[in-house]
Amino acid sequence: MTATTVLWRPTGPAELQLMRDHSMDAELRAELLRRSEIDQQARIACTPLFAKSADGVVRLDDLEPEDRAVLDRLHEVDRDNTAWLTDLVTRSGWPGRPLVGEDGASAAWLLAQHADRDPAFQRRCLDLMSALPESEVSAADRAY
């Protein structure tokens, strides 16, 4: 991101206007989309693990080493994305539609949704999203 990049912080009308006056951050949008694609690839790679189970539950003790590696990769992706998004949100607030576009904002939500090992952070993201006007965050994303 450049030094002139401004992320949304829902603190009042002046900040709202400032956000509207800035163009979309294409670099941040691209990074969110890249990370969400990696997230989805890791999850798709885990799909066969569930198919191997009679009841659809993956038991770690039952996994072969190569299957365990697939699951470990998913956890690694989630940890990396959670750390990255935590840093972004801490520094700059929630990346809403004006900054990263519809798909970028949805990608940010996806990363937050998959931050299951940090429910306090997920709650913080929900609070930030909920503080934004409906036009800035998808109602469906908020609901999930």
VMD Tcl script that builds the backbone (N, CA, C; Angstrom):
set m [mol new atoms 432]
animate dup $m
set s [atomselect $m all]
$s set {name element resname resid chain x y z} {
  {N N MET 1 A 0.837 -1.173 0.000}
  {CA C MET 1 A 0.000 0.000 0.000}
  {C C MET 1 A 0.880 1.232 0.000}
  {N N THR 2 A 0.351 2.281 -0.561}
  {CA C THR 2 A 1.111 3.520 -0.611}
  {C C THR 2 A 0.825 4.353 0.624}
  {N N ALA 3 A 1.648 5.366 0.835}
  {CA C ALA 3 A 1.483 6.228 1.996}
  {C C ALA 3 A 0.196 7.037 1.912}
  {N N THR 4 A -0.356 7.204 0.731}
  {CA C THR 4 A -1.573 7.988 0.585}
  {C C THR 4 A -2.843 7.156 0.687}
  {N N THR 5 A -2.702 5.859 0.887}
  {CA C THR 5 A -3.864 4.992 1.002}
  {C C THR 5 A -4.595 5.276 2.303}
  {N N VAL 6 A -5.901 5.403 2.216}
  {CA C VAL 6 A -6.726 5.630 3.391}
  {C C VAL 6 A -7.755 4.521 3.451}
  {N N LEU 7 A -7.804 3.827 4.576}
  {CA C LEU 7 A -8.803 2.785 4.758}
  {C C LEU 7 A -9.948 3.346 5.585}
  {N N TRP 8 A -11.071 2.731 5.443}
  {CA C TRP 8 A -12.291 3.166 6.114}
  {C C TRP 8 A -12.214 2.973 7.621}
  {N N ARG 9 A -12.528 4.014 8.338}
  {CA C ARG 9 A -12.729 3.934 9.781}
  {C C ARG 9 A -14.046 4.626 10.065}
  {N N PRO 10 A -15.065 3.913 10.434}
  {CA C PRO 10 A -16.398 4.494 10.586}
  {C C PRO 10 A -16.525 5.336 11.855}
  {N N THR 11 A -15.903 6.524 11.828}
  {CA C THR 11 A -15.935 7.364 13.027}
  {C C THR 11 A -16.763 8.625 12.845}
  {N N GLY 12 A -17.330 8.845 11.684}
  {CA C GLY 12 A -18.183 10.013 11.517}
  {C C GLY 12 A -18.279 10.466 10.081}
  {N N PRO 13 A -19.095 11.499 9.836}
  {CA C PRO 13 A -19.330 11.990 8.479}
  {C C PRO 13 A -18.068 12.468 7.768}
  {N N ALA 14 A -17.143 13.071 8.475}
  {CA C ALA 14 A -15.918 13.561 7.830}
  {C C ALA 14 A -15.103 12.394 7.273}
  {N N GLU 15 A -15.004 11.327 8.035}
  {CA C GLU 15 A -14.267 10.155 7.571}
  {C C GLU 15 A -14.994 9.479 6.408}
  {N N LEU 16 A -16.309 9.468 6.463}
  {CA C LEU 16 A -17.089 8.898 5.365}
  {C C LEU 16 A -16.814 9.657 4.071}
  {N N GLN 17 A -16.817 10.980 4.126}
  {CA C GLN 17 A -16.554 11.775 2.934}
  {C C GLN 17 A -15.125 11.573 2.451}
  {N N LEU 18 A -14.171 11.504 3.375}
  {CA C LEU 18 A -12.785 11.264 3.009}
  {C C LEU 18 A -12.658 9.943 2.252}
  {N N MET 19 A -13.368 8.926 2.741}
  {CA C MET 19 A -13.308 7.628 2.083}
  {C C MET 19 A -13.879 7.714 0.676}
  {N N ARG 20 A -14.971 8.424 0.513}
  {CA C ARG 20 A -15.603 8.545 -0.800}
  {C C ARG 20 A -14.733 9.329 -1.772}
  {N N ASP 21 A -13.895 10.210 -1.247}
  {CA C ASP 21 A -13.029 11.026 -2.098}
  {C C ASP 21 A -11.806 10.270 -2.597}
  {N N HIS 22 A -11.510 9.128 -2.046}
  {CA C HIS 22 A -10.340 8.345 -2.448}
  {C C HIS 22 A -10.771 7.211 -3.378}
  {N N SER 23 A -9.914 6.898 -4.301}
  {CA C SER 23 A -10.226 5.813 -5.221}
  {C C SER 23 A -9.939 4.460 -4.574}
  {N N MET 24 A -10.393 3.438 -5.235}
  {CA C MET 24 A -10.197 2.089 -4.725}
  {C C MET 24 A -8.704 1.762 -4.653}
  {N N ASP 25 A -8.330 1.008 -3.642}
  {CA C ASP 25 A -6.948 0.554 -3.476}
  {C C ASP 25 A -6.805 -0.774 -4.222}
  {N N ALA 26 A -6.341 -0.694 -5.456}
  {CA C ALA 26 A -6.239 -1.885 -6.309}
  {C C ALA 26 A -5.256 -2.903 -5.744}
  {N N GLU 27 A -4.188 -2.431 -5.131}
  {CA C GLU 27 A -3.187 -3.351 -4.563}
  {C C GLU 27 A -3.769 -4.151 -3.401}
  {N N LEU 28 A -4.477 -3.489 -2.522}
  {CA C LEU 28 A -5.099 -4.174 -1.387}
  {C C LEU 28 A -6.191 -5.130 -1.878}
  {N N ARG 29 A -6.982 -4.689 -2.834}
  {CA C ARG 29 A -8.018 -5.550 -3.414}
  {C C ARG 29 A -7.388 -6.818 -3.990}
  {N N ALA 30 A -6.318 -6.660 -4.749}
  {CA C ALA 30 A -5.653 -7.810 -5.365}
  {C C ALA 30 A -5.128 -8.780 -4.301}
  {N N GLU 31 A -4.587 -8.247 -3.207}
  {CA C GLU 31 A -4.074 -9.114 -2.140}
  {C C GLU 31 A -5.213 -9.866 -1.451}
  {N N LEU 32 A -6.322 -9.194 -1.223}
  {CA C LEU 32 A -7.481 -9.871 -0.628}
  {C C LEU 32 A -7.987 -10.985 -1.542}
  {N N LEU 33 A -8.069 -10.700 -2.823}
  {CA C LEU 33 A -8.537 -11.716 -3.776}
  {C C LEU 33 A -7.557 -12.879 -3.874}
  {N N ARG 34 A -6.262 -12.577 -3.849}
  {CA C ARG 34 A -5.244 -13.630 -3.890}
  {C C ARG 34 A -5.370 -14.537 -2.672}
  {N N ARG 35 A -5.508 -13.928 -1.515}
  {CA C ARG 35 A -5.617 -14.702 -0.284}
  {C C ARG 35 A -6.904 -15.527 -0.229}
  {N N SER 36 A -7.996 -14.968 -0.723}
  {CA C SER 36 A -9.246 -15.735 -0.710}
  {C C SER 36 A -9.179 -16.907 -1.690}
  {N N GLU 37 A -8.473 -16.744 -2.792}
  {CA C GLU 37 A -8.298 -17.846 -3.743}
  {C C GLU 37 A -7.480 -18.971 -3.111}
  {N N ILE 38 A -6.421 -18.632 -2.412}
  {CA C ILE 38 A -5.611 -19.638 -1.711}
  {C C ILE 38 A -6.458 -20.338 -0.648}
  {N N ASP 39 A -7.265 -19.568 0.066}
  {CA C ASP 39 A -8.175 -20.116 1.071}
  {C C ASP 39 A -9.090 -21.172 0.435}
  {N N GLN 40 A -9.694 -20.826 -0.675}
  {CA C GLN 40 A -10.628 -21.738 -1.326}
  {C C GLN 40 A -9.922 -22.971 -1.886}
  {N N GLN 41 A -8.738 -22.795 -2.430}
  {CA C GLN 41 A -7.975 -23.946 -2.930}
  {C C GLN 41 A -7.655 -24.919 -1.798}
  {N N ALA 42 A -7.280 -24.392 -0.655}
  {CA C ALA 42 A -6.959 -25.247 0.499}
  {C C ALA 42 A -8.198 -26.005 0.964}
  {N N ARG 43 A -9.347 -25.364 0.922}
  {CA C ARG 43 A -10.580 -26.021 1.347}
  {C C ARG 43 A -11.023 -27.077 0.337}
  {N N ILE 44 A -10.887 -26.780 -0.930}
  {CA C ILE 44 A -11.232 -27.760 -1.962}
  {C C ILE 44 A -10.340 -28.995 -1.842}
  {N N ALA 45 A -9.068 -28.779 -1.524}
  {CA C ALA 45 A -8.147 -29.912 -1.356}
  {C C ALA 45 A -8.562 -30.803 -0.195}
  {N N CYS 46 A -9.286 -30.271 0.773}
  {CA C CYS 46 A -9.735 -31.057 1.929}
  {C C CYS 46 A -11.019 -31.837 1.663}
  {N N THR 47 A -11.734 -31.510 0.610}
  {CA C THR 47 A -13.014 -32.154 0.325}
  {C C THR 47 A -12.931 -33.682 0.303}
  {N N PRO 48 A -11.922 -34.271 -0.351}
  {CA C PRO 48 A -11.841 -35.743 -0.353}
  {C C PRO 48 A -11.682 -36.351 1.041}
  {N N LEU 49 A -11.137 -35.609 1.988}
  {CA C LEU 49 A -10.982 -36.130 3.348}
  {C C LEU 49 A -12.344 -36.433 3.965}
  {N N PHE 50 A -13.310 -35.585 3.688}
  {CA C PHE 50 A -14.649 -35.791 4.232}
  {C C PHE 50 A -15.359 -36.946 3.531}
  {N N ALA 51 A -15.068 -37.115 2.248}
  {CA C ALA 51 A -15.685 -38.196 1.483}
  {C C ALA 51 A -15.192 -39.569 1.958}
  {N N LYS 52 A -13.988 -39.634 2.494}
  {CA C LYS 52 A -13.436 -40.905 2.987}
  {C C LYS 52 A -14.101 -41.372 4.274}
  {N N SER 53 A -14.729 -40.458 4.967}
  {CA C SER 53 A -15.340 -40.783 6.249}
  {C C SER 53 A -16.793 -41.209 6.043}
  {N N ALA 54 A -17.201 -42.254 6.721}
  {CA C ALA 54 A -18.573 -42.754 6.595}
  {C C ALA 54 A -19.589 -41.737 7.102}
  {N N ASP 55 A -19.224 -40.969 8.135}
  {CA C ASP 55 A -20.169 -40.011 8.709}
  {C C ASP 55 A -19.830 -38.553 8.368}
  {N N GLY 56 A -18.838 -38.331 7.490}
  {CA C GLY 56 A -18.485 -36.971 7.082}
  {C C GLY 56 A -17.659 -36.208 8.101}
  {N N VAL 57 A -17.184 -36.895 9.126}
  {CA C VAL 57 A -16.357 -36.274 10.158}
  {C C VAL 57 A -14.916 -36.739 9.963}
  {N N VAL 58 A -14.007 -35.793 9.919}
  {CA C VAL 58 A -12.593 -36.132 9.764}
  {C C VAL 58 A -11.982 -36.295 11.148}
  {N N ARG 59 A -11.448 -37.477 11.411}
  {CA C ARG 59 A -10.782 -37.750 12.690}
  {C C ARG 59 A -9.280 -37.753 12.445}
  {N N LEU 60 A -8.603 -36.900 13.151}
  {CA C LEU 60 A -7.164 -36.745 12.929}
  {C C LEU 60 A -6.409 -38.056 13.073}
  {N N ASP 61 A -6.809 -38.871 14.026}
  {CA C ASP 61 A -6.115 -40.148 14.257}
  {C C ASP 61 A -6.261 -41.120 13.089}
  {N N ASP 62 A -7.293 -40.921 12.280}
  {CA C ASP 62 A -7.558 -41.826 11.160}
  {C C ASP 62 A -6.892 -41.393 9.859}
  {N N LEU 63 A -6.264 -40.237 9.848}
  {CA C LEU 63 A -5.705 -39.706 8.601}
  {C C LEU 63 A -4.359 -40.331 8.249}
  {N N GLU 64 A -4.196 -40.584 6.984}
  {CA C GLU 64 A -2.898 -40.997 6.453}
  {C C GLU 64 A -1.995 -39.762 6.439}
  {N N PRO 65 A -0.670 -39.958 6.434}
  {CA C PRO 65 A 0.241 -38.807 6.453}
  {C C PRO 65 A -0.005 -37.800 5.330}
  {N N GLU 66 A -0.307 -38.278 4.121}
  {CA C GLU 66 A -0.541 -37.344 3.014}
  {C C GLU 66 A -1.834 -36.553 3.217}
  {N N ASP 67 A -2.826 -37.186 3.845}
  {CA C ASP 67 A -4.071 -36.477 4.146}
  {C C ASP 67 A -3.867 -35.477 5.277}
  {N N ARG 68 A -3.065 -35.862 6.233}
  {CA C ARG 68 A -2.754 -34.951 7.345}
  {C C ARG 68 A -2.041 -33.706 6.815}
  {N N ALA 69 A -1.190 -33.879 5.805}
  {CA C ALA 69 A -0.481 -32.750 5.207}
  {C C ALA 69 A -1.460 -31.779 4.539}
  {N N VAL 70 A -2.504 -32.309 3.918}
  {CA C VAL 70 A -3.524 -31.462 3.289}
  {C C VAL 70 A -4.248 -30.636 4.353}
  {N N LEU 71 A -4.607 -31.278 5.446}
  {CA C LEU 71 A -5.279 -30.574 6.539}
  {C C LEU 71 A -4.344 -29.568 7.203}
  {N N ASP 72 A -3.091 -29.942 7.371}
  {CA C ASP 72 A -2.109 -29.015 7.942}
  {C C ASP 72 A -1.956 -27.776 7.067}
  {N N ARG 73 A -2.007 -27.957 5.742}
  {CA C ARG 73 A -1.917 -26.827 4.814}
  {C C ARG 73 A -3.093 -25.881 5.007}
  {N N LEU 74 A -4.284 -26.433 5.187}
  {CA C LEU 74 A -5.460 -25.594 5.437}
  {C C LEU 74 A -5.267 -24.763 6.701}
  {N N HIS 75 A -4.795 -25.388 7.751}
  {CA C HIS 75 A -4.568 -24.657 9.007}
  {C C HIS 75 A -3.498 -23.584 8.830}
  {N N GLU 76 A -2.472 -23.881 8.052}
  {CA C GLU 76 A -1.411 -22.905 7.780}
  {C C GLU 76 A -1.976 -21.696 7.018}
  {N N VAL 77 A -2.798 -21.950 6.032}
  {CA C VAL 77 A -3.422 -20.869 5.257}
  {C C VAL 77 A -4.293 -20.013 6.169}
  {N N ASP 78 A -5.094 -20.655 7.007}
  {CA C ASP 78 A -5.961 -19.909 7.920}
  {C C ASP 78 A -5.151 -19.066 8.905}
  {N N ARG 79 A -4.081 -19.627 9.445}
  {CA C ARG 79 A -3.232 -18.867 10.387}
  {C C ARG 79 A -2.611 -17.658 9.700}
  {N N ASP 80 A -2.082 -17.861 8.513}
  {CA C ASP 80 A -1.445 -16.771 7.778}
  {C C ASP 80 A -2.460 -15.678 7.436}
  {N N ASN 81 A -3.602 -16.076 6.920}
  {CA C ASN 81 A -4.621 -15.088 6.551}
  {C C ASN 81 A -5.160 -14.347 7.765}
  {N N THR 82 A -5.344 -15.056 8.864}
  {CA C THR 82 A -5.833 -14.410 10.082}
  {C C THR 82 A -4.819 -13.389 10.593}
  {N N ALA 83 A -3.560 -13.745 10.608}
  {CA C ALA 83 A -2.519 -12.806 11.062}
  {C C ALA 83 A -2.470 -11.584 10.147}
  {N N TRP 84 A -2.532 -11.807 8.854}
  {CA C TRP 84 A -2.475 -10.695 7.898}
  {C C TRP 84 A -3.682 -9.779 8.050}
  {N N LEU 85 A -4.886 -10.362 8.135}
  {CA C LEU 85 A -6.098 -9.555 8.258}
  {C C LEU 85 A -6.144 -8.842 9.605}
  {N N THR 86 A -5.680 -9.496 10.653}
  {CA C THR 86 A -5.627 -8.854 11.968}
  {C C THR 86 A -4.757 -7.609 11.905}
  {N N ASP 87 A -3.608 -7.727 11.279}
  {CA C ASP 87 A -2.716 -6.577 11.142}
  {C C ASP 87 A -3.387 -5.464 10.340}
  {N N LEU 88 A -4.017 -5.809 9.238}
  {CA C LEU 88 A -4.695 -4.821 8.405}
  {C C LEU 88 A -5.784 -4.097 9.179}
  {N N VAL 89 A -6.645 -4.851 9.834}
  {CA C VAL 89 A -7.763 -4.269 10.572}
  {C C VAL 89 A -7.256 -3.423 11.740}
  {N N THR 90 A -6.215 -3.877 12.414}
  {CA C THR 90 A -5.655 -3.123 13.536}
  {C C THR 90 A -5.091 -1.782 13.068}
  {N N ARG 91 A -4.386 -1.808 11.957}
  {CA C ARG 91 A -3.770 -0.585 11.433}
  {C C ARG 91 A -4.772 0.368 10.786}
  {N N SER 92 A -5.795 -0.217 10.121}
  {CA C SER 92 A -6.550 0.626 9.192}
  {C C SER 92 A -8.064 0.522 9.268}
  {N N GLY 93 A -8.603 -0.392 10.036}
  {CA C GLY 93 A -10.050 -0.558 10.062}
  {C C GLY 93 A -10.513 -1.583 9.039}
  {N N TRP 94 A -11.816 -1.721 8.890}
  {CA C TRP 94 A -12.379 -2.716 7.989}
  {C C TRP 94 A -12.312 -2.228 6.546}
  {N N PRO 95 A -11.832 -3.073 5.631}
  {CA C PRO 95 A -11.768 -2.681 4.212}
  {C C PRO 95 A -13.128 -2.846 3.535}
  {N N GLY 96 A -13.874 -1.771 3.458}
  {CA C GLY 96 A -15.214 -1.818 2.881}
  {C C GLY 96 A -15.219 -1.683 1.365}
  {N N ARG 97 A -16.413 -1.717 0.798}
  {CA C ARG 97 A -16.597 -1.667 -0.656}
  {C C ARG 97 A -15.925 -0.471 -1.340}
  {N N PRO 98 A -15.984 0.737 -0.777}
  {CA C PRO 98 A -15.377 1.865 -1.485}
  {C C PRO 98 A -13.865 1.692 -1.679}
  {N N LEU 99 A -13.242 1.028 -0.754}
  {CA C LEU 99 A -11.786 0.873 -0.808}
  {C C LEU 99 A -11.350 -0.296 -1.668}
  {N N VAL 100 A -12.038 -1.437 -1.554}
  {CA C VAL 100 A -11.562 -2.659 -2.207}
  {C C VAL 100 A -12.580 -3.275 -3.156}
  {N N GLY 101 A -13.684 -2.609 -3.385}
  {CA C GLY 101 A -14.700 -3.121 -4.288}
  {C C GLY 101 A -15.532 -4.218 -3.638}
  {N N GLU 102 A -16.572 -4.603 -4.336}
  {CA C GLU 102 A -17.481 -5.641 -3.825}
  {C C GLU 102 A -16.753 -6.959 -3.593}
  {N N ASP 103 A -15.961 -7.388 -4.572}
  {CA C ASP 103 A -15.280 -8.678 -4.445}
  {C C ASP 103 A -14.176 -8.637 -3.396}
  {N N GLY 104 A -13.485 -7.521 -3.267}
  {CA C GLY 104 A -12.446 -7.390 -2.245}
  {C C GLY 104 A -13.036 -7.397 -0.843}
  {N N ALA 105 A -14.158 -6.692 -0.660}
  {CA C ALA 105 A -14.825 -6.670 0.644}
  {C C ALA 105 A -15.347 -8.063 0.998}
  {N N SER 106 A -15.862 -8.767 0.009}
  {CA C SER 106 A -16.334 -10.138 0.247}
  {C C SER 106 A -15.164 -11.063 0.594}
  {N N ALA 107 A -14.027 -10.849 -0.058}
  {CA C ALA 107 A -12.837 -11.645 0.247}
  {C C ALA 107 A -12.381 -11.393 1.690}
  {N N ALA 108 A -12.426 -10.146 2.138}
  {CA C ALA 108 A -12.050 -9.829 3.519}
  {C C ALA 108 A -12.971 -10.568 4.490}
  {N N TRP 109 A -14.269 -10.552 4.184}
  {CA C TRP 109 A -15.229 -11.275 5.023}
  {C C TRP 109 A -14.902 -12.763 5.068}
  {N N LEU 110 A -14.564 -13.348 3.913}
  {CA C LEU 110 A -14.248 -14.771 3.858}
  {C C LEU 110 A -13.064 -15.100 4.774}
  {N N LEU 111 A -12.033 -14.264 4.729}
  {CA C LEU 111 A -10.871 -14.495 5.588}
  {C C LEU 111 A -11.258 -14.404 7.055}
  {N N ALA 112 A -12.098 -13.433 7.397}
  {CA C ALA 112 A -12.549 -13.303 8.785}
  {C C ALA 112 A -13.411 -14.492 9.194}
  {N N GLN 113 A -14.270 -14.955 8.294}
  {CA C GLN 113 A -15.125 -16.094 8.590}
  {C C GLN 113 A -14.294 -17.339 8.890}
  {N N HIS 114 A -13.171 -17.485 8.222}
  {CA C HIS 114 A -12.335 -18.674 8.405}
  {C C HIS 114 A -11.265 -18.505 9.477}
  {N N ALA 115 A -11.350 -17.440 10.253}
  {CA C ALA 115 A -10.429 -17.216 11.369}
  {C C ALA 115 A -10.968 -17.894 12.630}
  {N N ASP 116 A -11.391 -19.138 12.476}
  {CA C ASP 116 A -12.068 -19.866 13.556}
  {C C ASP 116 A -11.240 -20.033 14.822}
  {N N ARG 117 A -9.949 -19.996 14.692}
  {CA C ARG 117 A -9.096 -20.167 15.882}
  {C C ARG 117 A -8.979 -18.880 16.696}
  {N N ASP 118 A -9.622 -17.808 16.214}
  {CA C ASP 118 A -9.596 -16.531 16.926}
  {C C ASP 118 A -10.994 -15.907 16.928}
  {N N PRO 119 A -11.921 -16.477 17.719}
  {CA C PRO 119 A -13.290 -15.959 17.725}
  {C C PRO 119 A -13.393 -14.506 18.190}
  {N N ALA 120 A -12.480 -14.058 19.032}
  {CA C ALA 120 A -12.509 -12.654 19.458}
  {C C ALA 120 A -12.230 -11.739 18.264}
  {N N PHE 121 A -11.319 -12.145 17.403}
  {CA C PHE 121 A -11.044 -11.370 16.203}
  {C C PHE 121 A -12.252 -11.401 15.263}
  {N N GLN 122 A -12.887 -12.559 15.123}
  {CA C GLN 122 A -14.082 -12.645 14.291}
  {C C GLN 122 A -15.153 -11.687 14.805}
  {N N ARG 123 A -15.305 -11.628 16.105}
  {CA C ARG 123 A -16.289 -10.720 16.704}
  {C C ARG 123 A -15.923 -9.265 16.411}
  {N N ARG 124 A -14.642 -8.961 16.519}
  {CA C ARG 124 A -14.174 -7.599 16.228}
  {C C ARG 124 A -14.497 -7.229 14.779}
  {N N CYS 125 A -14.278 -8.151 13.861}
  {CA C CYS 125 A -14.596 -7.902 12.451}
  {C C CYS 125 A -16.086 -7.656 12.279}
  {N N LEU 126 A -16.905 -8.474 12.925}
  {CA C LEU 126 A -18.346 -8.283 12.843}
  {C C LEU 126 A -18.743 -6.909 13.373}
  {N N ASP 127 A -18.168 -6.507 14.484}
  {CA C ASP 127 A -18.473 -5.196 15.048}
  {C C ASP 127 A -18.088 -4.075 14.088}
  {N N LEU 128 A -16.918 -4.197 13.465}
  {CA C LEU 128 A -16.491 -3.187 12.500}
  {C C LEU 128 A -17.409 -3.164 11.283}
  {N N MET 129 A -17.768 -4.328 10.791}
  {CA C MET 129 A -18.671 -4.411 9.641}
  {C C MET 129 A -20.047 -3.839 9.995}
  {N N SER 130 A -20.510 -4.129 11.191}
  {CA C SER 130 A -21.833 -3.678 11.619}
  {C C SER 130 A -21.897 -2.174 11.814}
  {N N ALA 131 A -20.760 -1.557 12.064}
  {CA C ALA 131 A -20.714 -0.107 12.255}
  {C C ALA 131 A -20.781 0.651 10.931}
  {N N LEU 132 A -20.569 -0.057 9.832}
  {CA C LEU 132 A -20.588 0.580 8.523}
  {C C LEU 132 A -22.011 0.673 7.986}
  {N N PRO 133 A -22.263 1.654 7.133}
  {CA C PRO 133 A -23.583 1.732 6.492}
  {C C PRO 133 A -23.835 0.492 5.636}
  {N N GLU 134 A -25.101 0.156 5.447}
  {CA C GLU 134 A -25.453 -1.033 4.668}
  {C C GLU 134 A -24.873 -0.999 3.264}
  {N N SER 135 A -24.679 0.177 2.715}
  {CA C SER 135 A -24.136 0.287 1.357}
  {C C SER 135 A -22.660 -0.083 1.285}
  {N N GLU 136 A -21.996 -0.181 2.419}
  {CA C GLU 136 A -20.557 -0.424 2.431}
  {C C GLU 136 A -20.183 -1.883 2.694}
  {N N VAL 137 A -21.111 -2.651 3.268}
  {CA C VAL 137 A -20.843 -4.055 3.619}
  {C C VAL 137 A -22.073 -4.881 3.258}
  {N N SER 138 A -21.841 -6.022 2.668}
  {CA C SER 138 A -22.930 -6.918 2.288}
  {C C SER 138 A -23.716 -7.376 3.518}
  {N N ALA 139 A -25.036 -7.271 3.429}
  {CA C ALA 139 A -25.894 -7.748 4.509}
  {C C ALA 139 A -25.719 -9.253 4.727}
  {N N ALA 140 A -25.531 -9.989 3.639}
  {CA C ALA 140 A -25.312 -11.436 3.752}
  {C C ALA 140 A -24.014 -11.734 4.487}
  {N N ASP 141 A -22.947 -10.988 4.174}
  {CA C ASP 141 A -21.673 -11.192 4.873}
  {C C ASP 141 A -21.848 -10.924 6.356}
  {N N ARG 142 A -22.534 -9.844 6.695}
  {CA C ARG 142 A -22.778 -9.537 8.113}
  {C C ARG 142 A -23.545 -10.668 8.793}
  {N N ALA 143 A -24.527 -11.214 8.103}
  {CA C ALA 143 A -25.365 -12.265 8.690}
  {C C ALA 143 A -24.556 -13.530 8.994}
  {N N TYR 144 A -23.616 -13.853 8.128}
  {CA C TYR 144 A -22.782 -15.032 8.371}
  {C C TYR 144 A -21.803 -14.759 9.474}
}
mol reanalyze $m
mol bondsrecalc $m
mol representation Tube
mol addrep $m
